[in-house]
Amino acid sequence: MIDKERLEKAFKEIIEALGDDPSREGLIDTPRRASEMYLEMFEGMNYTNDEIADMFNKTFDEDYLTDSKNLVMVKDIDIFSHCEHHIALMYDMTVDIAYIPNGKVIGLSKLARIADMASKRLQLQERIGSDILYIVSKVTGSDNVLVRIKGSHSCVSARGIKKRSTTVTYSRLGKEIKDEVFNQ
């Protein structure tokens, strides 16, 4: 679990290391506020992928209108994350998730919740996709899942080369869903 008290102390030390005074008016409550923000931004670090799957395991049996040939797709789920190399923000990120049900479908909002929770970790974009893929497959029982993530990385745009770019990653389980499905 994330240690809030330790985070507060660390933020106070960071302020001092930056050459500022943590007791000055504008910074007095900053270590507390920053630690509370980190608790929220890194909430996913408190849970394994299996625990996230258990949290959002709300499915519905397929009825006579659906069968395992139908595709379920949710696009443009907004997320953000932080790269594990620089603790830099990954921003303007969207997740697209497609799966072919295997006897049950997941509530659509649960797909967004899974993407959100999986992204709230020190992470690589590629791993976010793999984590979402694993969780969606586990909850739905589907062996055909495709996850596409598009995002910008401040470790590229705000430091080093300082160029804005978009990184696109795909994570796939099974072969029935083609990448082009997201172009619809």
Backbone as a chain_set.jsonl record, in Angstrom:
{"seq": "MIDKERLEKAFKEIIEALGDDPSREGLIDTPRRASEMYLEMFEGMNYTNDEIADMFNKTFDEDYLTDSKNLVMVKDIDIFSHCEHHIALMYDMTVDIAYIPNGKVIGLSKLARIADMASKRLQLQERIGSDILYIVSKVTGSDNVLVRIKGSHSCVSARGIKKRSTTVTYSRLGKEIKDEVFNQ", "coords": {"N": [[0.84, -1.191, 0.0], [0.353, 2.297, -0.573], [2.326, 4.638, 1.128], [1.285, 7.273, 2.752], [2.218, 9.115, 4.713], [4.989, 8.879, 4.494], [5.275, 9.741, 1.871], [4.545, 12.464, 2.155], [6.72, 13.425, 3.696], [8.755, 12.974, 1.849], [8.029, 14.73, -0.233], [8.383, 17.157, 1.072], [11.155, 17.085, 1.381], [11.895, 17.125, -1.319], [11.066, 19.688, -2.074], [12.84, 21.184, -0.503], [15.255, 20.242, -1.623], [15.051, 21.362, -4.106], [15.709, 23.896, -3.512], [13.949, 25.582, -2.258], [11.804, 26.899, 0.351], [9.992, 24.923, 2.413], [8.392, 25.881, 4.429], [7.408, 28.303, 3.733], [4.703, 30.557, 2.886], [3.162, 29.794, 0.474], [3.857, 27.132, 0.223], [3.38, 25.651, 2.485], [1.284, 23.69, 2.902], [1.766, 22.075, 0.766], [3.269, 19.542, 0.685], [1.383, 17.79, 1.9], [-0.878, 18.088, 0.228], [0.232, 17.269, -2.235], [0.913, 14.608, -1.654], [-1.632, 13.508, -1.253], [-2.631, 13.816, -3.812], [-0.936, 12.064, -5.193], [-1.707, 9.647, -4.017], [-4.169, 9.3, -5.227], [-3.508, 9.407, -8.006], [-1.846, 7.214, -8.32], [-3.314, 5.013, -7.559], [-3.796, 2.458, -8.635], [-1.524, 1.0, -8.043], [-1.923, -0.205, -5.682], [-3.166, -2.587, -6.125], [-3.249, -5.881, -7.553], [-3.397, -7.23, -10.911], [-5.22, -9.341, -10.897], [-6.749, -8.707, -8.633], [-7.917, -6.328, -9.51], [-9.443, -7.347, -11.599], [-11.257, -8.87, -10.078], [-12.525, -6.787, -8.713], [-14.002, -5.482, -10.721], [-15.618, -7.382, -11.844], [-18.243, -7.722, -13.194], [-20.498, -9.157, -15.02], [-22.738, -10.092, -17.709], [-24.825, -12.704, -18.745], [-24.82, -13.823, -22.112], [-27.584, -13.19, -24.221], [-30.372, -14.263, -26.238], [-30.086, -12.51, -28.346], [-27.451, -12.079, -28.755], [-24.297, -13.53, -29.649], [-21.29, -15.502, -29.697], [-20.039, -14.497, -31.922], [-20.348, -11.833, -32.202], [-18.921, -8.592, -31.93], [-17.697, -6.601, -29.313], [-17.022, -3.266, -28.642], [-15.329, -0.575, -27.195], [-14.401, 2.71, -27.474], [-11.931, 5.342, -27.284], [-11.435, 5.85, -24.515], [-10.499, 7.928, -22.018], [-7.381, 8.188, -20.399], [-4.595, 8.564, -18.12], [-1.126, 8.267, -17.294], [2.003, 7.453, -15.664], [5.324, 7.333, -16.649], [7.614, 4.744, -15.865], [10.288, 5.206, -16.019], [11.0, 7.943, -15.767], [9.148, 8.975, -14.084], [7.42, 10.578, -15.372], [4.68, 12.319, -16.841], [2.338, 10.581, -18.825], [0.231, 11.536, -21.281], [-2.846, 12.837, -22.815], [-3.935, 10.413, -23.504], [-5.647, 7.684, -24.973], [-7.711, 4.822, -24.794], [-8.692, 2.015, -26.595], [-10.843, -0.692, -26.596], [-11.581, -3.916, -27.656], [-13.525, -6.875, -27.834], [-14.506, -10.284, -28.277], [-17.307, -11.744, -27.09], [-17.52, -14.539, -24.835], [-19.785, -16.122, -24.041], [-20.474, -14.384, -22.035], [-20.944, -10.901, -21.285], [-19.336, -7.852, -20.39], [-20.201, -5.111, -18.255], [-20.303, -1.972, -19.833], [-19.22, 0.354, -18.646], [-17.464, -0.772, -16.931], [-15.271, -1.523, -18.468], [-14.049, 0.948, -18.938], [-13.411, 1.588, -16.291], [-11.591, -0.446, -15.68], [-9.502, 0.176, -17.492], [-8.785, 2.68, -16.48], [-7.918, 2.076, -13.825], [-5.801, 0.29, -14.312], [-3.995, 1.979, -15.494], [-3.097, 3.656, -13.51], [-0.449, 3.564, -12.313], [3.137, 3.314, -11.84], [4.512, 2.902, -14.889], [4.762, 1.355, -18.144], [3.65, 2.21, -21.39], [3.164, 0.022, -23.034], [2.83, -2.023, -21.157], [0.54, -1.212, -19.832], [-1.397, -1.744, -21.771], [-1.099, -4.555, -21.959], [-1.834, -5.276, -19.349], [-4.533, -4.408, -19.235], [-5.581, -6.036, -21.243], [-5.186, -8.619, -20.107], [-6.841, -8.409, -17.807], [-9.421, -7.864, -18.896], [-9.792, -10.162, -20.444], [-9.762, -12.099, -18.423], [-12.038, -11.38, -16.914], [-14.137, -11.525, -18.793], [-13.825, -13.998, -19.938], [-13.085, -14.25, -22.517], [-11.161, -15.232, -25.349], [-10.353, -13.626, -27.316], [-9.288, -10.606, -27.56], [-8.562, -7.213, -28.047], [-6.495, -4.448, -27.529], [-5.91, -1.073, -27.947], [-3.733, 1.596, -27.449], [-3.228, 5.039, -27.471], [-1.006, 7.716, -27.014], [0.703, 10.583, -25.582], [3.966, 11.404, -24.378], [5.472, 12.976, -21.718], [8.115, 12.699, -21.069], [9.353, 12.707, -23.436], [8.329, 14.966, -24.764], [8.755, 17.158, -23.023], [11.342, 17.125, -22.102], [14.735, 16.214, -22.875], [14.661, 15.456, -26.221], [12.494, 17.1, -26.662], [10.129, 17.065, -28.261], [6.86, 16.817, -29.368], [4.992, 13.9, -29.744], [3.105, 11.026, -30.796], [2.514, 7.951, -29.343], [1.65, 4.698, -30.253], [0.281, 1.705, -29.218], [-0.413, -1.792, -29.423], [-2.122, -4.477, -27.943], [-2.765, -7.87, -27.976], [-4.922, -10.673, -27.852], [-5.618, -13.713, -29.188], [-6.735, -14.141, -32.648], [-8.844, -13.24, -34.087], [-9.793, -10.625, -34.104], [-9.089, -7.825, -35.942], [-6.618, -5.216, -36.341], [-7.662, -3.1, -37.801], [-10.257, -2.762, -37.02], [-10.533, -0.676, -35.239], [-10.584, 1.539, -36.809], [-13.092, 2.058, -37.625]], "CA": [[0.0, 0.0, 0.0], [1.089, 3.552, -0.654], [2.579, 5.208, 2.451], [0.998, 8.709, 2.648], [3.102, 9.865, 5.607], [6.322, 8.866, 3.889], [5.189, 10.619, 0.705], [4.582, 13.855, 2.629], [8.11, 13.731, 4.056], [9.542, 13.005, 0.608], [7.73, 15.971, -0.948], [9.051, 18.243, 1.799], [12.565, 16.999, 1.019], [12.034, 17.559, -2.712], [10.983, 21.156, -2.072], [14.121, 21.665, 0.016], [16.299, 19.919, -2.599], [14.912, 22.324, -5.197], [16.208, 25.179, -3.026], [12.871, 26.428, -1.743], [11.515, 26.766, 1.77], [8.671, 24.315, 2.566], [7.592, 26.566, 5.45], [6.879, 29.584, 3.242], [3.245, 30.606, 2.772], [2.585, 29.036, -0.632], [4.278, 25.736, 0.222], [3.151, 25.018, 3.791], [0.452, 22.488, 2.777], [2.068, 21.37, -0.491], [3.571, 18.112, 0.854], [0.143, 17.053, 2.175], [-1.701, 18.08, -0.99], [0.906, 16.451, -3.252], [0.798, 13.189, -1.292], [-3.011, 13.117, -1.516], [-2.741, 13.695, -5.26], [-0.252, 10.827, -5.58], [-2.552, 8.517, -3.609], [-5.195, 9.161, -6.256], [-2.919, 9.157, -9.326], [-1.185, 5.909, -8.341], [-4.198, 4.078, -6.857], [-3.671, 1.123, -9.201], [-0.375, 0.305, -7.474], [-2.391, -0.926, -4.499], [-3.886, -3.791, -6.516], [-2.748, -6.725, -8.632], [-4.355, -7.359, -12.012], [-6.285, -10.251, -10.465], [-7.628, -7.963, -7.72], [-8.703, -5.405, -10.342], [-10.444, -8.185, -12.277], [-12.294, -9.186, -9.085], [-13.251, -5.547, -8.419], [-14.887, -5.077, -11.813], [-16.145, -8.605, -12.433], [-19.702, -7.65, -13.325], [-20.828, -9.563, -16.382], [-24.098, -10.526, -17.987], [-24.875, -13.81, -19.698], [-25.32, -13.468, -23.437], [-28.967, -13.621, -24.412], [-30.658, -14.775, -27.576], [-29.72, -11.515, -29.352], [-26.001, -12.035, -28.937], [-23.589, -14.794, -29.656], [-19.849, -15.319, -29.625], [-19.507, -13.902, -33.15], [-20.491, -10.383, -32.117], [-17.79, -7.831, -31.4], [-17.995, -5.498, -28.408], [-15.907, -2.338, -28.73], [-15.447, 0.734, -26.562], [-13.272, 3.502, -27.978], [-11.625, 6.692, -26.783], [-11.463, 5.953, -23.052], [-9.412, 8.807, -21.574], [-6.585, 7.807, -19.233], [-3.245, 9.11, -18.049], [-0.268, 7.426, -16.488], [3.344, 7.991, -15.434], [6.322, 6.356, -17.075], [8.432, 4.259, -14.756], [11.682, 5.621, -16.186], [11.217, 9.324, -15.319], [7.932, 9.368, -13.349], [6.886, 11.66, -16.194], [3.287, 12.128, -17.226], [1.877, 10.156, -20.139], [-0.991, 12.332, -21.334], [-3.659, 12.74, -24.029], [-3.998, 8.984, -23.808], [-6.947, 7.058, -25.144], [-7.7, 3.362, -24.871], [-9.769, 1.359, -27.322], [-10.903, -2.103, -26.205], [-12.534, -4.733, -28.401], [-13.467, -8.293, -27.479], [-15.595, -11.142, -28.728], [-17.79, -12.424, -25.879], [-17.477, -16.0, -24.742], [-20.871, -16.513, -23.16], [-20.859, -13.302, -21.129], [-20.47, -9.563, -21.634], [-19.04, -7.019, -19.234], [-20.81, -3.79, -18.296], [-19.418, -1.084, -20.593], [-18.478, 1.255, -17.761], [-16.384, -1.543, -16.283], [-14.095, -1.45, -19.334], [-13.395, 2.234, -18.633], [-12.847, 1.495, -14.942], [-10.407, -1.301, -15.766], [-8.45, 0.962, -18.146], [-8.375, 3.729, -15.544], [-7.177, 1.508, -12.7], [-4.546, -0.288, -14.807], [-3.074, 3.058, -15.873], [-2.68, 4.422, -12.33], [0.749, 2.907, -11.779], [4.372, 3.578, -12.563], [4.098, 1.992, -15.933], [5.078, 1.54, -19.55], [2.417, 2.166, -22.167], [2.977, -1.352, -23.486], [2.334, -2.834, -20.045], [-0.858, -0.844, -19.58], [-2.187, -2.535, -22.708], [-1.057, -5.966, -21.551], [-2.622, -5.423, -18.118], [-5.953, -4.307, -19.6], [-5.869, -7.259, -21.992], [-5.287, -9.723, -19.148], [-8.003, -8.223, -16.93], [-10.648, -8.021, -19.688], [-9.894, -11.576, -20.785], [-10.108, -12.849, -17.213], [-13.42, -11.09, -16.509], [-15.118, -11.937, -19.808], [-13.567, -15.347, -20.408], [-12.828, -14.188, -23.952], [-9.79, -15.448, -25.805], [-10.182, -12.688, -28.426], [-9.324, -9.252, -27.015], [-7.585, -6.302, -28.641], [-6.409, -3.164, -26.824], [-5.031, -0.089, -28.582], [-3.529, 2.792, -26.638], [-2.511, 6.143, -28.106], [-0.711, 8.722, -26.007], [1.911, 11.408, -25.624], [4.814, 11.18, -23.212], [6.207, 14.198, -21.391], [9.549, 12.423, -21.02], [9.829, 13.031, -24.785], [7.913, 16.31, -25.172], [9.156, 18.222, -22.1], [12.755, 17.0, -21.769], [15.47, 15.532, -23.933], [14.431, 15.94, -27.583], [11.444, 18.121, -26.556], [9.241, 17.002, -29.424], [5.603, 16.132, -29.121], [4.717, 12.789, -30.645], [2.091, 10.107, -30.3], [2.909, 6.545, -29.331], [0.504, 3.802, -30.404], [0.613, 0.313, -28.902], [-1.48, -2.781, -29.534], [-1.985, -5.722, -27.189], [-3.733, -8.754, -28.611], [-5.114, -12.072, -27.476], [-6.403, -14.307, -30.269], [-6.458, -13.609, -33.986], [-10.088, -12.949, -34.797], [-10.037, -9.183, -34.183], [-8.03, -7.169, -36.712], [-6.322, -3.845, -35.928], [-8.478, -2.147, -38.558], [-11.552, -2.59, -36.369], [-10.567, 0.609, -34.549], [-10.737, 2.613, -37.802], [-14.512, 2.183, -37.958]], "C": [[0.881, 1.249, 0.0], [1.145, 4.176, 0.738], [2.457, 6.729, 2.375], [1.958, 9.546, 3.497], [4.518, 9.967, 5.021], [6.372, 9.759, 2.636], [5.271, 12.09, 1.113], [6.007, 14.279, 2.97], [8.976, 13.856, 2.803], [9.274, 14.288, -0.171], [8.356, 17.177, -0.251], [10.538, 18.257, 1.441], [12.809, 17.448, -0.417], [12.0, 19.077, -2.79], [12.298, 21.752, -1.581], [15.251, 21.411, -0.981], [16.242, 20.852, -3.801], [15.356, 23.728, -4.786], [15.134, 26.118, -2.52], [12.622, 26.091, -0.283], [10.113, 26.182, 1.953], [7.812, 24.981, 3.641], [7.087, 27.929, 4.966], [5.403, 29.45, 2.908], [2.677, 29.702, 1.674], [2.889, 27.553, -0.606], [3.953, 24.97, 1.507], [2.374, 23.706, 3.664], [0.761, 21.657, 1.535], [2.437, 19.9, -0.273], [2.321, 17.269, 1.123], [-0.704, 16.953, 0.918], [-1.088, 17.178, -2.063], [0.78, 14.963, -2.922], [-0.623, 12.691, -1.522], [-3.246, 12.938, -3.024], [-2.093, 12.394, -5.732], [-1.036, 9.592, -5.167], [-3.608, 8.235, -4.671], [-4.586, 8.749, -7.6], [-2.285, 7.776, -9.443], [-1.997, 4.829, -7.628], [-4.039, 2.645, -7.347], [-2.508, 0.326, -8.643], [-0.752, -0.493, -6.235], [-2.996, -2.287, -4.828], [-3.138, -4.564, -7.591], [-3.79, -6.734, -9.756], [-5.512, -8.283, -11.633], [-7.26, -9.557, -9.515], [-8.483, -6.962, -8.493], [-9.79, -6.183, -11.081], [-11.586, -8.535, -11.316], [-13.161, -7.959, -8.776], [-14.331, -5.239, -9.452], [-15.478, -6.276, -12.546], [-17.666, -8.589, -12.399], [-20.028, -7.955, -14.772], [-22.281, -9.995, -16.467], [-24.015, -11.68, -18.968], [-25.385, -13.286, -21.028], [-26.757, -13.963, -23.549], [-29.169, -14.06, -25.861], [-30.291, -13.786, -28.685], [-28.219, -11.474, -29.617], [-25.447, -13.44, -29.031], [-22.102, -14.486, -29.74], [-19.234, -14.78, -30.905], [-19.589, -12.38, -33.113], [-19.275, -9.753, -31.462], [-18.314, -6.744, -30.477], [-16.779, -4.581, -28.434], [-16.261, -1.035, -28.021], [-14.196, 1.502, -26.955], [-13.139, 4.811, -27.201], [-11.837, 6.85, -25.276], [-10.258, 6.799, -22.643], [-8.719, 8.239, -20.351], [-5.334, 8.669, -19.205], [-2.442, 8.147, -17.202], [1.064, 8.137, -16.296], [4.364, 6.935, -15.813], [7.227, 5.998, -15.903], [9.88, 4.7, -14.871], [11.971, 7.01, -15.629], [10.137, 9.816, -14.358], [7.301, 10.57, -14.045], [5.476, 11.29, -16.655], [3.176, 11.6, -18.653], [0.471, 10.731, -20.253], [-1.672, 12.205, -22.697], [-3.773, 11.286, -24.467], [-5.448, 8.551, -23.978], [-6.746, 5.557, -25.298], [-8.923, 2.926, -25.658], [-9.703, -0.123, -26.957], [-11.962, -2.79, -27.055], [-12.393, -6.178, -27.927], [-14.67, -9.007, -28.08], [-16.051, -11.933, -27.505], [-17.692, -13.942, -25.982], [-18.528, -16.43, -23.718], [-21.295, -15.429, -22.176], [-20.244, -11.99, -21.606], [-20.284, -8.77, -20.349], [-19.788, -5.691, -19.379], [-19.832, -2.802, -18.934], [-18.612, -0.141, -19.703], [-17.328, 0.532, -17.068], [-15.123, -1.544, -17.143], [-13.326, -0.153, -19.078], [-12.752, 2.204, -17.246], [-11.588, 0.633, -14.918], [-9.245, -0.527, -16.384], [-7.905, 2.024, -17.199], [-7.494, 3.167, -14.434], [-5.826, 0.945, -13.151], [-3.525, 0.793, -15.155], [-2.501, 3.799, -14.666], [-1.548, 3.72, -11.586], [1.968, 3.528, -12.439], [4.424, 2.512, -13.637], [4.763, 2.3, -17.266], [3.761, 1.463, -20.311], [2.123, 0.747, -22.63], [2.401, -2.231, -22.386], [0.904, -2.475, -19.686], [-1.761, -1.675, -20.49], [-2.239, -4.001, -22.333], [-1.89, -6.215, -20.298], [-4.113, -5.376, -18.416], [-6.39, -5.575, -20.319], [-6.097, -8.435, -21.045], [-6.575, -9.609, -18.327], [-9.31, -8.444, -17.697], [-10.851, -9.49, -20.058], [-10.331, -12.402, -19.577], [-11.574, -12.638, -16.822], [-14.421, -11.66, -17.503], [-14.968, -13.4, -20.22], [-13.24, -15.405, -21.887], [-11.363, -14.483, -24.259], [-9.517, -14.652, -27.078], [-10.4, -11.277, -27.909], [-8.241, -8.45, -27.719], [-7.663, -4.969, -27.915], [-5.446, -2.277, -27.593], [-4.946, 1.122, -27.662], [-2.742, 3.808, -27.464], [-2.234, 7.178, -27.027], [0.574, 9.474, -26.27], [2.648, 11.251, -24.305], [5.626, 12.438, -22.922], [7.699, 13.949, -21.232], [10.178, 12.626, -22.397], [9.537, 14.497, -25.108], [8.445, 17.432, -24.279], [10.62, 18.161, -21.695], [13.451, 16.305, -22.935], [15.238, 16.174, -25.281], [13.396, 17.059, -27.63], [10.582, 18.214, -27.806], [7.982, 16.24, -29.051], [5.407, 15.06, -30.18], [3.621, 11.943, -30.021], [2.619, 8.689, -30.424], [1.646, 5.7, -29.389], [0.98, 2.386, -30.114], [-0.638, -0.547, -29.041], [-1.13, -3.967, -28.657], [-3.101, -6.632, -27.659], [-3.732, -10.134, -27.968], [-6.035, -12.66, -28.529], [-6.127, -13.599, -31.585], [-7.708, -13.163, -34.725], [-10.364, -11.456, -34.947], [-8.836, -8.541, -34.873], [-7.852, -5.726, -36.239], [-7.262, -2.817, -36.577], [-9.842, -1.895, -37.92], [-11.653, -1.22, -35.701], [-10.697, 1.782, -35.515], [-12.193, 2.826, -38.194], [-15.127, 3.371, -37.253]], "O": [[2.001, 1.242, 0.509], [0.135, 4.236, 1.44], [3.407, 7.408, 1.982], [2.453, 10.576, 3.039], [5.147, 11.024, 5.062], [7.367, 10.435, 2.376], [5.986, 12.87, 0.485], [6.449, 15.36, 2.581], [9.826, 14.742, 2.714], [10.207, 14.877, -0.717], [8.808, 18.112, -0.912], [11.114, 19.323, 1.224], [13.824, 18.085, -0.702], [12.81, 19.685, -3.49], [12.812, 22.706, -2.166], [16.113, 22.269, -1.167], [17.26, 21.105, -4.444], [15.377, 24.642, -5.611], [15.373, 27.316, -2.368], [13.162, 25.121, 0.248], [9.131, 26.871, 1.677], [6.625, 24.676, 3.754], [6.41, 28.635, 5.713], [4.913, 28.345, 2.674], [1.777, 28.909, 1.951], [2.257, 26.781, -1.328], [4.224, 23.773, 1.602], [2.768, 22.706, 4.263], [0.099, 20.652, 1.278], [1.936, 19.059, -1.019], [2.215, 16.149, 0.622], [-1.194, 15.877, 0.574], [-1.797, 16.417, -2.721], [0.563, 14.148, -3.819], [-0.804, 11.551, -1.949], [-3.962, 12.032, -3.45], [-2.648, 11.699, -6.583], [-1.035, 8.592, -5.886], [-3.906, 7.08, -4.975], [-5.094, 7.841, -8.258], [-2.194, 7.226, -10.541], [-1.437, 3.844, -7.148], [-4.138, 1.71, -6.553], [-2.495, -0.9, -8.752], [0.006, -1.355, -5.789], [-3.308, -3.061, -3.923], [-2.471, -3.972, -8.44], [-4.924, -6.296, -9.566], [-6.656, -8.032, -12.01], [-8.466, -9.794, -9.584], [-9.653, -6.767, -8.163], [-10.928, -5.724, -11.175], [-12.753, -8.5, -11.705], [-14.374, -8.074, -8.6], [-15.428, -4.795, -9.111], [-15.8, -6.19, -13.732], [-18.292, -9.352, -11.663], [-19.855, -7.108, -15.649], [-22.952, -10.229, -15.462], [-23.229, -11.642, -19.914], [-26.262, -12.423, -21.077], [-27.099, -15.028, -23.033], [-28.202, -14.205, -26.609], [-30.193, -14.18, -29.847], [-27.777, -10.89, -30.606], [-26.048, -14.404, -28.557], [-21.71, -13.323, -29.843], [-18.016, -14.62, -30.974], [-18.95, -11.712, -33.926], [-18.679, -10.324, -30.549], [-19.266, -6.043, -30.818], [-15.647, -5.036, -28.271], [-17.338, -0.471, -28.217], [-13.076, 1.016, -26.794], [-14.075, 5.3, -26.569], [-12.358, 7.868, -24.821], [-9.117, 6.415, -22.9], [-9.372, 7.854, -19.381], [-5.052, 9.41, -20.147], [-2.998, 7.316, -16.483], [1.233, 9.283, -16.715], [4.29, 5.791, -15.364], [7.556, 6.839, -15.067], [10.633, 4.577, -13.905], [13.048, 7.247, -15.082], [10.204, 10.945, -13.873], [6.73, 11.453, -13.406], [5.138, 10.119, -16.83], [3.83, 12.101, -19.568], [-0.387, 10.448, -19.417], [-1.155, 11.559, -23.608], [-3.714, 10.976, -25.657], [-6.342, 8.977, -23.247], [-5.75, 5.094, -25.854], [-10.036, 3.398, -25.426], [-8.635, -0.733, -27.003], [-13.092, -2.315, -27.164], [-11.289, -6.649, -27.654], [-15.707, -8.401, -28.349], [-15.276, -12.706, -26.942], [-17.771, -14.528, -27.062], [-18.213, -17.015, -22.682], [-22.351, -15.534, -21.552], [-19.186, -11.965, -22.235], [-20.98, -8.987, -19.357], [-19.984, -5.204, -20.492], [-18.648, -2.807, -18.598], [-17.444, 0.129, -19.984], [-16.342, 1.151, -16.669], [-14.015, -1.563, -16.606], [-12.096, -0.158, -19.009], [-11.662, 2.743, -17.058], [-10.629, 0.949, -14.214], [-8.129, -0.566, -15.865], [-6.694, 2.237, -17.13], [-6.438, 3.725, -14.137], [-4.823, 1.103, -12.456], [-2.32, 0.545, -15.114], [-1.504, 4.507, -14.805], [-1.668, 3.343, -10.421], [1.855, 4.19, -13.47], [4.383, 1.323, -13.32], [5.27, 3.403, -17.472], [2.856, 0.729, -19.915], [0.97, 0.314, -22.623], [1.568, -3.096, -22.658], [0.133, -3.343, -19.278], [-2.761, -2.238, -20.043], [-3.301, -4.622, -22.381], [-2.57, -7.236, -20.189], [-4.876, -6.202, -17.915], [-7.453, -6.123, -20.03], [-7.086, -9.157, -21.169], [-7.309, -10.585, -18.171], [-10.206, -9.132, -17.209], [-11.97, -9.999, -19.988], [-11.168, -13.297, -19.698], [-12.268, -13.583, -16.448], [-15.442, -12.219, -17.103], [-15.893, -13.977, -20.793], [-13.128, -16.491, -22.456], [-10.457, -14.055, -23.544], [-8.584, -14.951, -27.824], [-11.532, -10.8, -27.824], [-7.14, -8.947, -27.957], [-8.747, -4.423, -27.709], [-4.309, -2.666, -27.862], [-5.959, 1.61, -27.162], [-1.725, 3.478, -28.074], [-3.109, 7.489, -26.219], [1.415, 9.058, -27.068], [2.046, 11.002, -23.26], [6.376, 12.91, -23.776], [8.48, 14.9, -21.256], [11.4, 12.709, -22.513], [10.389, 15.195, -25.658], [8.574, 18.564, -24.747], [11.099, 19.062, -21.006], [12.794, 15.86, -23.877], [15.59, 17.339, -25.47], [13.419, 17.882, -28.545], [10.34, 19.299, -28.336], [8.046, 15.148, -28.486], [5.632, 15.294, -31.368], [3.259, 12.129, -28.859], [3.109, 8.283, -31.478], [0.685, 5.956, -28.663], [1.961, 1.921, -30.694], [-1.759, -0.094, -28.811], [0.017, -4.411, -28.629], [-4.256, -6.214, -27.735], [-2.691, -10.676, -27.598], [-7.134, -12.147, -28.738], [-5.399, -12.608, -31.644], [-7.626, -12.749, -35.882], [-11.11, -11.063, -35.845], [-7.698, -8.702, -34.43], [-8.806, -5.088, -35.792], [-7.605, -1.802, -35.971], [-10.507, -0.913, -38.25], [-12.746, -0.661, -35.606], [-10.901, 2.914, -35.076], [-12.49, 3.693, -39.016], [-16.318, 3.635, -37.414]]}, "num_chains": 1, "name": "protein.A"}
